[in-house]
Amino acid sequence: MDAGQLTGAREHPVPPARHGSFSVGTDFTVSRAEVFRGFAEPSLRGRWFRLPGPLGTAAHELDFRVGGGENARNVFVSGDTEERLAYRSRFLDIVPDTRIVYVYEAEVDGTRRWVSLVTVELSDVPAGSRLTWTEQYTWLVPTGDDAQDAAHLRGGTRLLLNGLSTVVNPDRHPGLRPAPRR
């Protein structure tokens, strides 16, 4: 096998990978265990985690265990543009009610755009719990400059955490019903 086969030879020059990281935090008025449930239970996870696009084209599978993973697909339409989105992850470390570490890759139209290592940490605070999300990313196919791509990831993460909050933190969203306990 030659080097071209190992690296996935392409006809066009490959842009250099871009690396970065960010951390965001969110406070909850519920316990760490309740927030952890939002990640671990497929019925709850499916209520806040999905790729952009219509519900009718979305697919989601979750195997929440070390060595397991998550797969999601959807078709995003904006004007005349249609993009096929795919997400695949693998869980590396899970400490109940405390920490989740996983890697994921994101594809657009069959091209892997970026990969990330994510650490989600849960801690106690006087009013409930705090989630700290730290993501280390590598853009393989940048869409713009470093600032634009980093803003995309950070903004998408904030949207996800807002969705998680609506599912597990009913005090902050009084018009929504809390998730039933199992």
mmCIF file of the C-alpha atoms, coordinates in Angstrom:
data_MODEL
# 
_entry.id   MODEL 
# 
loop_
_atom_site.group_PDB 
_atom_site.id 
_atom_site.type_symbol 
_atom_site.label_atom_id 
_atom_site.label_alt_id 
_atom_site.label_comp_id 
_atom_site.label_asym_id 
_atom_site.label_entity_id 
_atom_site.label_seq_id 
_atom_site.pdbx_PDB_ins_code 
_atom_site.Cartn_x 
_atom_site.Cartn_y 
_atom_site.Cartn_z 
_atom_site.occupancy 
_atom_site.B_iso_or_equiv 
_atom_site.pdbx_formal_charge 
_atom_site.auth_seq_id 
_atom_site.auth_comp_id 
_atom_site.auth_asym_id 
_atom_site.auth_atom_id 
_atom_site.pdbx_PDB_model_num 
ATOM 1   C CA . MET A 1 1   ? 0.000   0.000  0.000  1.00 0.00 ? 1   MET A CA 1 
ATOM 2   C CA . ASP A 1 2   ? 1.418   3.402  -0.918 1.00 0.00 ? 2   ASP A CA 1 
ATOM 3   C CA . ALA A 1 3   ? 1.149   6.624  1.080  1.00 0.00 ? 3   ALA A CA 1 
ATOM 4   C CA . GLY A 1 4   ? -1.701  7.898  -1.105 1.00 0.00 ? 4   GLY A CA 1 
ATOM 5   C CA . GLN A 1 5   ? -3.838  4.915  -0.135 1.00 0.00 ? 5   GLN A CA 1 
ATOM 6   C CA . LEU A 1 6   ? -3.074  5.409  3.569  1.00 0.00 ? 6   LEU A CA 1 
ATOM 7   C CA . THR A 1 7   ? -4.061  9.072  3.623  1.00 0.00 ? 7   THR A CA 1 
ATOM 8   C CA . GLY A 1 8   ? -7.007  8.897  1.213  1.00 0.00 ? 8   GLY A CA 1 
ATOM 9   C CA . ALA A 1 9   ? -5.302  10.563 -1.778 1.00 0.00 ? 9   ALA A CA 1 
ATOM 10  C CA . ARG A 1 10  ? -7.274  13.406 -3.330 1.00 0.00 ? 10  ARG A CA 1 
ATOM 11  C CA . GLU A 1 11  ? -7.097  15.207 -6.625 1.00 0.00 ? 11  GLU A CA 1 
ATOM 12  C CA . HIS A 1 12  ? -7.059  18.644 -4.965 1.00 0.00 ? 12  HIS A CA 1 
ATOM 13  C CA . PRO A 1 13  ? -4.669  20.006 -2.349 1.00 0.00 ? 13  PRO A CA 1 
ATOM 14  C CA . VAL A 1 14  ? -5.756  19.255 1.196  1.00 0.00 ? 14  VAL A CA 1 
ATOM 15  C CA . PRO A 1 15  ? -6.047  22.330 3.420  1.00 0.00 ? 15  PRO A CA 1 
ATOM 16  C CA . PRO A 1 16  ? -4.077  22.197 6.663  1.00 0.00 ? 16  PRO A CA 1 
ATOM 17  C CA . ALA A 1 17  ? -6.029  20.970 9.674  1.00 0.00 ? 17  ALA A CA 1 
ATOM 18  C CA . ARG A 1 18  ? -7.099  23.675 12.112 1.00 0.00 ? 18  ARG A CA 1 
ATOM 19  C CA . HIS A 1 19  ? -7.049  22.948 15.833 1.00 0.00 ? 19  HIS A CA 1 
ATOM 20  C CA . GLY A 1 20  ? -8.703  24.662 18.750 1.00 0.00 ? 20  GLY A CA 1 
ATOM 21  C CA . SER A 1 21  ? -10.694 24.237 21.907 1.00 0.00 ? 21  SER A CA 1 
ATOM 22  C CA . PHE A 1 22  ? -13.360 25.935 23.969 1.00 0.00 ? 22  PHE A CA 1 
ATOM 23  C CA . SER A 1 23  ? -15.266 25.449 27.202 1.00 0.00 ? 23  SER A CA 1 
ATOM 24  C CA . VAL A 1 24  ? -18.811 26.470 28.039 1.00 0.00 ? 24  VAL A CA 1 
ATOM 25  C CA . GLY A 1 25  ? -20.726 26.023 31.255 1.00 0.00 ? 25  GLY A CA 1 
ATOM 26  C CA . THR A 1 26  ? -24.369 25.870 32.256 1.00 0.00 ? 26  THR A CA 1 
ATOM 27  C CA . ASP A 1 27  ? -25.950 25.808 35.696 1.00 0.00 ? 27  ASP A CA 1 
ATOM 28  C CA . PHE A 1 28  ? -29.000 23.690 36.486 1.00 0.00 ? 28  PHE A CA 1 
ATOM 29  C CA . THR A 1 29  ? -31.416 23.794 39.424 1.00 0.00 ? 29  THR A CA 1 
ATOM 30  C CA . VAL A 1 30  ? -31.516 19.986 39.469 1.00 0.00 ? 30  VAL A CA 1 
ATOM 31  C CA . SER A 1 31  ? -28.985 17.425 40.698 1.00 0.00 ? 31  SER A CA 1 
ATOM 32  C CA . ARG A 1 32  ? -26.053 16.085 38.712 1.00 0.00 ? 32  ARG A CA 1 
ATOM 33  C CA . ALA A 1 33  ? -27.935 12.771 38.480 1.00 0.00 ? 33  ALA A CA 1 
ATOM 34  C CA . GLU A 1 34  ? -30.851 14.462 36.683 1.00 0.00 ? 34  GLU A CA 1 
ATOM 35  C CA . VAL A 1 35  ? -28.525 16.152 34.185 1.00 0.00 ? 35  VAL A CA 1 
ATOM 36  C CA . PHE A 1 36  ? -26.653 12.878 33.631 1.00 0.00 ? 36  PHE A CA 1 
ATOM 37  C CA . ARG A 1 37  ? -29.990 11.150 32.878 1.00 0.00 ? 37  ARG A CA 1 
ATOM 38  C CA . GLY A 1 38  ? -30.446 13.638 30.036 1.00 0.00 ? 38  GLY A CA 1 
ATOM 39  C CA . PHE A 1 39  ? -27.372 12.151 28.372 1.00 0.00 ? 39  PHE A CA 1 
ATOM 40  C CA . ALA A 1 40  ? -27.830 8.504  29.332 1.00 0.00 ? 40  ALA A CA 1 
ATOM 41  C CA . GLU A 1 41  ? -31.501 7.756  28.677 1.00 0.00 ? 41  GLU A CA 1 
ATOM 42  C CA . PRO A 1 42  ? -32.323 7.465  24.963 1.00 0.00 ? 42  PRO A CA 1 
ATOM 43  C CA . SER A 1 43  ? -35.867 8.839  25.417 1.00 0.00 ? 43  SER A CA 1 
ATOM 44  C CA . LEU A 1 44  ? -34.490 11.987 27.071 1.00 0.00 ? 44  LEU A CA 1 
ATOM 45  C CA . ARG A 1 45  ? -31.422 12.343 24.835 1.00 0.00 ? 45  ARG A CA 1 
ATOM 46  C CA . GLY A 1 46  ? -33.624 12.147 21.758 1.00 0.00 ? 46  GLY A CA 1 
ATOM 47  C CA . ARG A 1 47  ? -35.664 15.108 22.991 1.00 0.00 ? 47  ARG A CA 1 
ATOM 48  C CA . TRP A 1 48  ? -32.709 17.512 22.978 1.00 0.00 ? 48  TRP A CA 1 
ATOM 49  C CA . PHE A 1 49  ? -30.040 16.070 20.691 1.00 0.00 ? 49  PHE A CA 1 
ATOM 50  C CA . ARG A 1 50  ? -30.613 15.953 16.966 1.00 0.00 ? 50  ARG A CA 1 
ATOM 51  C CA . LEU A 1 51  ? -29.057 17.331 13.838 1.00 0.00 ? 51  LEU A CA 1 
ATOM 52  C CA . PRO A 1 52  ? -30.626 20.339 12.110 1.00 0.00 ? 52  PRO A CA 1 
ATOM 53  C CA . GLY A 1 53  ? -33.405 19.556 9.654  1.00 0.00 ? 53  GLY A CA 1 
ATOM 54  C CA . PRO A 1 54  ? -36.961 18.239 9.656  1.00 0.00 ? 54  PRO A CA 1 
ATOM 55  C CA . LEU A 1 55  ? -38.049 15.590 12.147 1.00 0.00 ? 55  LEU A CA 1 
ATOM 56  C CA . GLY A 1 56  ? -39.273 13.407 9.283  1.00 0.00 ? 56  GLY A CA 1 
ATOM 57  C CA . THR A 1 57  ? -35.750 12.920 7.896  1.00 0.00 ? 57  THR A CA 1 
ATOM 58  C CA . ALA A 1 58  ? -33.936 12.642 11.247 1.00 0.00 ? 58  ALA A CA 1 
ATOM 59  C CA . ALA A 1 59  ? -32.458 9.374  12.529 1.00 0.00 ? 59  ALA A CA 1 
ATOM 60  C CA . HIS A 1 60  ? -30.876 8.792  15.933 1.00 0.00 ? 60  HIS A CA 1 
ATOM 61  C CA . GLU A 1 61  ? -29.374 5.787  17.769 1.00 0.00 ? 61  GLU A CA 1 
ATOM 62  C CA . LEU A 1 62  ? -27.758 5.798  21.229 1.00 0.00 ? 62  LEU A CA 1 
ATOM 63  C CA . ASP A 1 63  ? -25.697 3.073  22.917 1.00 0.00 ? 63  ASP A CA 1 
ATOM 64  C CA . PHE A 1 64  ? -24.653 4.828  26.139 1.00 0.00 ? 64  PHE A CA 1 
ATOM 65  C CA . ARG A 1 65  ? -21.776 2.760  27.522 1.00 0.00 ? 65  ARG A CA 1 
ATOM 66  C CA . VAL A 1 66  ? -17.992 2.846  27.293 1.00 0.00 ? 66  VAL A CA 1 
ATOM 67  C CA . GLY A 1 67  ? -17.220 1.535  23.794 1.00 0.00 ? 67  GLY A CA 1 
ATOM 68  C CA . GLY A 1 68  ? -20.750 2.330  22.623 1.00 0.00 ? 68  GLY A CA 1 
ATOM 69  C CA . GLY A 1 69  ? -21.686 5.390  20.681 1.00 0.00 ? 69  GLY A CA 1 
ATOM 70  C CA . GLU A 1 70  ? -24.262 7.529  19.022 1.00 0.00 ? 70  GLU A CA 1 
ATOM 71  C CA . ASN A 1 71  ? -25.258 7.951  15.396 1.00 0.00 ? 71  ASN A CA 1 
ATOM 72  C CA . ALA A 1 72  ? -27.442 10.680 13.968 1.00 0.00 ? 72  ALA A CA 1 
ATOM 73  C CA . ARG A 1 73  ? -28.402 11.697 10.437 1.00 0.00 ? 73  ARG A CA 1 
ATOM 74  C CA . ASN A 1 74  ? -30.586 14.343 8.895  1.00 0.00 ? 74  ASN A CA 1 
ATOM 75  C CA . VAL A 1 75  ? -31.107 16.397 5.755  1.00 0.00 ? 75  VAL A CA 1 
ATOM 76  C CA . PHE A 1 76  ? -30.802 20.145 6.239  1.00 0.00 ? 76  PHE A CA 1 
ATOM 77  C CA . VAL A 1 77  ? -32.440 22.382 3.645  1.00 0.00 ? 77  VAL A CA 1 
ATOM 78  C CA . SER A 1 78  ? -31.743 26.098 3.387  1.00 0.00 ? 78  SER A CA 1 
ATOM 79  C CA . GLY A 1 79  ? -33.237 27.758 0.314  1.00 0.00 ? 79  GLY A CA 1 
ATOM 80  C CA . ASP A 1 80  ? -32.120 25.736 -2.703 1.00 0.00 ? 80  ASP A CA 1 
ATOM 81  C CA . THR A 1 81  ? -29.288 24.047 -0.799 1.00 0.00 ? 81  THR A CA 1 
ATOM 82  C CA . GLU A 1 82  ? -29.697 20.568 0.664  1.00 0.00 ? 82  GLU A CA 1 
ATOM 83  C CA . GLU A 1 83  ? -27.028 19.057 2.923  1.00 0.00 ? 83  GLU A CA 1 
ATOM 84  C CA . ARG A 1 84  ? -26.872 15.506 4.211  1.00 0.00 ? 84  ARG A CA 1 
ATOM 85  C CA . LEU A 1 85  ? -25.561 15.640 7.780  1.00 0.00 ? 85  LEU A CA 1 
ATOM 86  C CA . ALA A 1 86  ? -24.104 12.729 9.748  1.00 0.00 ? 86  ALA A CA 1 
ATOM 87  C CA . TYR A 1 87  ? -22.725 12.445 13.281 1.00 0.00 ? 87  TYR A CA 1 
ATOM 88  C CA . ARG A 1 88  ? -20.924 9.444  14.802 1.00 0.00 ? 88  ARG A CA 1 
ATOM 89  C CA . SER A 1 89  ? -19.478 9.217  18.305 1.00 0.00 ? 89  SER A CA 1 
ATOM 90  C CA . ARG A 1 90  ? -17.796 6.715  20.613 1.00 0.00 ? 90  ARG A CA 1 
ATOM 91  C CA . PHE A 1 91  ? -17.864 6.923  24.413 1.00 0.00 ? 91  PHE A CA 1 
ATOM 92  C CA . LEU A 1 92  ? -14.407 6.603  25.993 1.00 0.00 ? 92  LEU A CA 1 
ATOM 93  C CA . ASP A 1 93  ? -15.139 7.240  29.675 1.00 0.00 ? 93  ASP A CA 1 
ATOM 94  C CA . ILE A 1 94  ? -18.382 7.401  31.656 1.00 0.00 ? 94  ILE A CA 1 
ATOM 95  C CA . VAL A 1 95  ? -18.477 8.087  35.394 1.00 0.00 ? 95  VAL A CA 1 
ATOM 96  C CA . PRO A 1 96  ? -22.155 8.210  36.436 1.00 0.00 ? 96  PRO A CA 1 
ATOM 97  C CA . ASP A 1 97  ? -23.339 11.653 37.542 1.00 0.00 ? 97  ASP A CA 1 
ATOM 98  C CA . THR A 1 98  ? -19.786 13.020 37.164 1.00 0.00 ? 98  THR A CA 1 
ATOM 99  C CA . ARG A 1 99  ? -18.117 12.774 33.725 1.00 0.00 ? 99  ARG A CA 1 
ATOM 100 C CA . ILE A 1 100 ? -18.625 11.739 30.100 1.00 0.00 ? 100 ILE A CA 1 
ATOM 101 C CA . VAL A 1 101 ? -15.747 11.686 27.604 1.00 0.00 ? 101 VAL A CA 1 
ATOM 102 C CA . TYR A 1 102 ? -16.325 10.915 23.942 1.00 0.00 ? 102 TYR A CA 1 
ATOM 103 C CA . VAL A 1 103 ? -15.036 11.506 20.442 1.00 0.00 ? 103 VAL A CA 1 
ATOM 104 C CA . TYR A 1 104 ? -17.205 12.385 17.489 1.00 0.00 ? 104 TYR A CA 1 
ATOM 105 C CA . GLU A 1 105 ? -16.974 13.129 13.798 1.00 0.00 ? 105 GLU A CA 1 
ATOM 106 C CA . ALA A 1 106 ? -19.250 15.363 11.745 1.00 0.00 ? 106 ALA A CA 1 
ATOM 107 C CA . GLU A 1 107 ? -19.938 14.866 8.035  1.00 0.00 ? 107 GLU A CA 1 
ATOM 108 C CA . VAL A 1 108 ? -21.599 17.070 5.474  1.00 0.00 ? 108 VAL A CA 1 
ATOM 109 C CA . ASP A 1 109 ? -22.530 15.418 2.161  1.00 0.00 ? 109 ASP A CA 1 
ATOM 110 C CA . GLY A 1 110 ? -20.233 12.460 2.850  1.00 0.00 ? 110 GLY A CA 1 
ATOM 111 C CA . THR A 1 111 ? -17.159 14.581 3.677  1.00 0.00 ? 111 THR A CA 1 
ATOM 112 C CA . ARG A 1 112 ? -15.767 14.452 7.212  1.00 0.00 ? 112 ARG A CA 1 
ATOM 113 C CA . ARG A 1 113 ? -15.571 18.154 8.142  1.00 0.00 ? 113 ARG A CA 1 
ATOM 114 C CA . TRP A 1 114 ? -14.307 17.994 11.737 1.00 0.00 ? 114 TRP A CA 1 
ATOM 115 C CA . VAL A 1 115 ? -13.574 15.641 14.617 1.00 0.00 ? 115 VAL A CA 1 
ATOM 116 C CA . SER A 1 116 ? -13.696 16.457 18.314 1.00 0.00 ? 116 SER A CA 1 
ATOM 117 C CA . LEU A 1 117 ? -12.864 15.159 21.759 1.00 0.00 ? 117 LEU A CA 1 
ATOM 118 C CA . VAL A 1 118 ? -15.527 16.268 24.269 1.00 0.00 ? 118 VAL A CA 1 
ATOM 119 C CA . THR A 1 119 ? -15.399 16.145 28.067 1.00 0.00 ? 119 THR A CA 1 
ATOM 120 C CA . VAL A 1 120 ? -18.636 16.817 29.947 1.00 0.00 ? 120 VAL A CA 1 
ATOM 121 C CA . GLU A 1 121 ? -18.106 17.332 33.685 1.00 0.00 ? 121 GLU A CA 1 
ATOM 122 C CA . LEU A 1 122 ? -20.851 17.647 36.278 1.00 0.00 ? 122 LEU A CA 1 
ATOM 123 C CA . SER A 1 123 ? -20.304 19.271 39.666 1.00 0.00 ? 123 SER A CA 1 
ATOM 124 C CA . ASP A 1 124 ? -22.401 20.412 42.593 1.00 0.00 ? 124 ASP A CA 1 
ATOM 125 C CA . VAL A 1 125 ? -23.244 24.077 43.142 1.00 0.00 ? 125 VAL A CA 1 
ATOM 126 C CA . PRO A 1 126 ? -25.397 25.488 45.950 1.00 0.00 ? 126 PRO A CA 1 
ATOM 127 C CA . ALA A 1 127 ? -28.486 25.840 43.751 1.00 0.00 ? 127 ALA A CA 1 
ATOM 128 C CA . GLY A 1 128 ? -28.132 22.450 41.979 1.00 0.00 ? 128 GLY A CA 1 
ATOM 129 C CA . SER A 1 129 ? -25.413 21.433 39.534 1.00 0.00 ? 129 SER A CA 1 
ATOM 130 C CA . ARG A 1 130 ? -23.049 22.804 36.929 1.00 0.00 ? 130 ARG A CA 1 
ATOM 131 C CA . LEU A 1 131 ? -22.171 21.254 33.585 1.00 0.00 ? 131 LEU A CA 1 
ATOM 132 C CA . THR A 1 132 ? -18.824 22.156 32.016 1.00 0.00 ? 132 THR A CA 1 
ATOM 133 C CA . TRP A 1 133 ? -18.385 21.164 28.367 1.00 0.00 ? 133 TRP A CA 1 
ATOM 134 C CA . THR A 1 134 ? -14.822 21.219 26.999 1.00 0.00 ? 134 THR A CA 1 
ATOM 135 C CA . GLU A 1 135 ? -14.318 20.475 23.323 1.00 0.00 ? 135 GLU A CA 1 
ATOM 136 C CA . GLN A 1 136 ? -11.001 20.024 21.506 1.00 0.00 ? 136 GLN A CA 1 
ATOM 137 C CA . TYR A 1 137 ? -11.608 20.081 17.762 1.00 0.00 ? 137 TYR A CA 1 
ATOM 138 C CA . THR A 1 138 ? -9.770  19.547 14.505 1.00 0.00 ? 138 THR A CA 1 
ATOM 139 C CA . TRP A 1 139 ? -11.302 21.057 11.373 1.00 0.00 ? 139 TRP A CA 1 
ATOM 140 C CA . LEU A 1 140 ? -10.331 18.879 8.421  1.00 0.00 ? 140 LEU A CA 1 
ATOM 141 C CA . VAL A 1 141 ? -12.296 20.866 5.825  1.00 0.00 ? 141 VAL A CA 1 
ATOM 142 C CA . PRO A 1 142 ? -12.694 24.416 7.105  1.00 0.00 ? 142 PRO A CA 1 
ATOM 143 C CA . THR A 1 143 ? -15.663 26.462 5.919  1.00 0.00 ? 143 THR A CA 1 
ATOM 144 C CA . GLY A 1 144 ? -14.108 29.832 6.588  1.00 0.00 ? 144 GLY A CA 1 
ATOM 145 C CA . ASP A 1 145 ? -11.551 31.272 8.898  1.00 0.00 ? 145 ASP A CA 1 
ATOM 146 C CA . ASP A 1 146 ? -10.750 29.837 12.316 1.00 0.00 ? 146 ASP A CA 1 
ATOM 147 C CA . ALA A 1 147 ? -13.055 32.308 14.066 1.00 0.00 ? 147 ALA A CA 1 
ATOM 148 C CA . GLN A 1 148 ? -16.072 31.363 11.921 1.00 0.00 ? 148 GLN A CA 1 
ATOM 149 C CA . ASP A 1 149 ? -15.660 27.621 12.427 1.00 0.00 ? 149 ASP A CA 1 
ATOM 150 C CA . ALA A 1 150 ? -15.012 27.974 16.177 1.00 0.00 ? 150 ALA A CA 1 
ATOM 151 C CA . ALA A 1 151 ? -18.103 30.195 16.497 1.00 0.00 ? 151 ALA A CA 1 
ATOM 152 C CA . HIS A 1 152 ? -20.137 27.535 14.667 1.00 0.00 ? 152 HIS A CA 1 
ATOM 153 C CA . LEU A 1 153 ? -19.107 24.844 17.159 1.00 0.00 ? 153 LEU A CA 1 
ATOM 154 C CA . ARG A 1 154 ? -19.524 27.027 20.218 1.00 0.00 ? 154 ARG A CA 1 
ATOM 155 C CA . GLY A 1 155 ? -22.944 28.264 19.041 1.00 0.00 ? 155 GLY A CA 1 
ATOM 156 C CA . GLY A 1 156 ? -24.111 24.739 18.230 1.00 0.00 ? 156 GLY A CA 1 
ATOM 157 C CA . THR A 1 157 ? -23.001 23.565 21.663 1.00 0.00 ? 157 THR A CA 1 
ATOM 158 C CA . ARG A 1 158 ? -24.930 26.397 23.352 1.00 0.00 ? 158 ARG A CA 1 
ATOM 159 C CA . LEU A 1 159 ? -28.054 25.379 21.399 1.00 0.00 ? 159 LEU A CA 1 
ATOM 160 C CA . LEU A 1 160 ? -27.627 21.757 22.508 1.00 0.00 ? 160 LEU A CA 1 
ATOM 161 C CA . LEU A 1 161 ? -27.200 22.757 26.144 1.00 0.00 ? 161 LEU A CA 1 
ATOM 162 C CA . ASN A 1 162 ? -30.287 24.973 25.928 1.00 0.00 ? 162 ASN A CA 1 
ATOM 163 C CA . GLY A 1 163 ? -32.184 21.926 24.654 1.00 0.00 ? 163 GLY A CA 1 
ATOM 164 C CA . LEU A 1 164 ? -30.819 19.791 27.484 1.00 0.00 ? 164 LEU A CA 1 
ATOM 165 C CA . SER A 1 165 ? -31.965 22.444 29.956 1.00 0.00 ? 165 SER A CA 1 
ATOM 166 C CA . THR A 1 166 ? -35.531 22.351 28.625 1.00 0.00 ? 166 THR A CA 1 
ATOM 167 C CA . VAL A 1 167 ? -35.612 18.582 29.203 1.00 0.00 ? 167 VAL A CA 1 
ATOM 168 C CA . VAL A 1 168 ? -34.021 18.274 32.662 1.00 0.00 ? 168 VAL A CA 1 
ATOM 169 C CA . ASN A 1 169 ? -34.355 21.706 34.256 1.00 0.00 ? 169 ASN A CA 1 
ATOM 170 C CA . PRO A 1 170 ? -38.105 22.457 34.502 1.00 0.00 ? 170 PRO A CA 1 
ATOM 171 C CA . ASP A 1 171 ? -37.640 25.372 36.946 1.00 0.00 ? 171 ASP A CA 1 
ATOM 172 C CA . ARG A 1 172 ? -36.044 27.431 34.195 1.00 0.00 ? 172 ARG A CA 1 
ATOM 173 C CA . HIS A 1 173 ? -38.729 26.550 31.654 1.00 0.00 ? 173 HIS A CA 1 
ATOM 174 C CA . PRO A 1 174 ? -42.055 26.780 33.506 1.00 0.00 ? 174 PRO A CA 1 
ATOM 175 C CA . GLY A 1 175 ? -44.173 26.223 30.391 1.00 0.00 ? 175 GLY A CA 1 
ATOM 176 C CA . LEU A 1 176 ? -42.604 22.815 29.815 1.00 0.00 ? 176 LEU A CA 1 
ATOM 177 C CA . ARG A 1 177 ? -43.353 19.627 31.682 1.00 0.00 ? 177 ARG A CA 1 
ATOM 178 C CA . PRO A 1 178 ? -40.473 17.901 33.484 1.00 0.00 ? 178 PRO A CA 1 
ATOM 179 C CA . ALA A 1 179 ? -39.167 14.584 32.226 1.00 0.00 ? 179 ALA A CA 1 
ATOM 180 C CA . PRO A 1 180 ? -40.801 11.613 33.994 1.00 0.00 ? 180 PRO A CA 1 
ATOM 181 C CA . ARG A 1 181 ? -38.566 9.673  36.378 1.00 0.00 ? 181 ARG A CA 1 
ATOM 182 C CA . ARG A 1 182 ? -37.949 6.021  35.679 1.00 0.00 ? 182 ARG A CA 1 
# 
